[in-house]
Amino acid sequence: MKLDQQQNGNSYENGHERDADERLANGLGWFSVGLGLAEIMAPGKVAQLIGVPDEDKTRSLLRFYGFRELAAGVGILSQPRSAGWVWGRVAGDLVDLASLASAMNSDGSEKTKVATATAAVLGVTALDVMCAQRLSEKSATNGKQKEDGYSPVVETITVSRSPEEVYNFWHDFQRLPTFMSYLESVQVTGDRRSHWRAKGPAGSIVEWDAEITDDKPNEMISWRSLEGSDVYNTGTVRFQRAPGGRGTVIRVDLRYAPPGGTLSAAIAKLFASDPGQRIHEDLRALKQIMETGEVVKSDASIHPGMHPAQPAGY
């Protein structure tokens, strides 16, 4: 029992550690996008800010750096566990530091501003190196790199209910739309098969048939979509007893190929509608349902009106 609790505790902690690393990577990605756009659209202002001469040569160089930053930012935001793109940021940081060192020795530069900019770049470089190292270690350890055109998504959450309760609720697939915001309906079509209908990009509707490939009561459910589906996906949801009697750790491991392929996934993630974010939000909604009986949304929600979600028979 102690060993099980320790393993569950490690899984819980690893999930939170992974989330923190991915949030840091996303933050660095958005920083790259913002800095890149500033350097491309207003290189003169950037030159004045960092204390270098506002000249044609300087503006051209800053625009070049801006396109590099923009590419790195899009790469980080569109690729799961984007260690390679973060290492690209580290390389860019070294180029920036070399340019600032050269500017420090230039007679036309404002030394105080250049020194301040250098200190800021050194701070960001430290974050980039730390993030790149952690992502590289995780990629080497768990092998979650993108494979065969499929994008991996891993999310965890702890719910204050027993594994038996959470498993039974999830296994009633027709209940899934009560907390999965993108689902319109799930119909059970056979002993281990079901038909799924969901909201796709730009208001489209996507549908697929899925079958259960493994089912261990109160522990896990594995599935895969069938041939001819609009969205190809395979995955597993696990229900592990949380340490200290704190309920259940739900872990979702999903691999999917979105409609439109990799480019569609990159664009969707850039505009904050990627499956990883959706699953994270859906697990939070499930937690609310299991613990309070409803999903509470504020009046400021992007969805019109309030959205209570009392599951039948719960």
Buried (B, 14 or more C-beta within 10 A) or exposed (E): EEEEBEEBBEBBEBBEEBBEBBEBBBEBBBBBBEBBBBBBEBBEEBBBEBBBBBEEEBBEBBBEBBEBBBBBBBBBBBBBBBBBBBBBBBEBBEEBBEBBEEBBEEEEBBEEBBBBBBEEBEEBBEBBBEBBBBBBEBBEEEEBBBEEEBBBBBBBBBBBBBBEBBBBBBBBBEBBBBBBBBBEEBEEEEEEBBBBBBEBBEEEEBBBBBBBEEEEEBEBBBBBBEEEBBBBBBBBBBBBBBBEEBBBBBBBBBBBBBBBEBEBBBBBBBEEEBBBBBBBBBBBBBBBBBEEEBBEBEEEEEEEEEBEBEBEEE
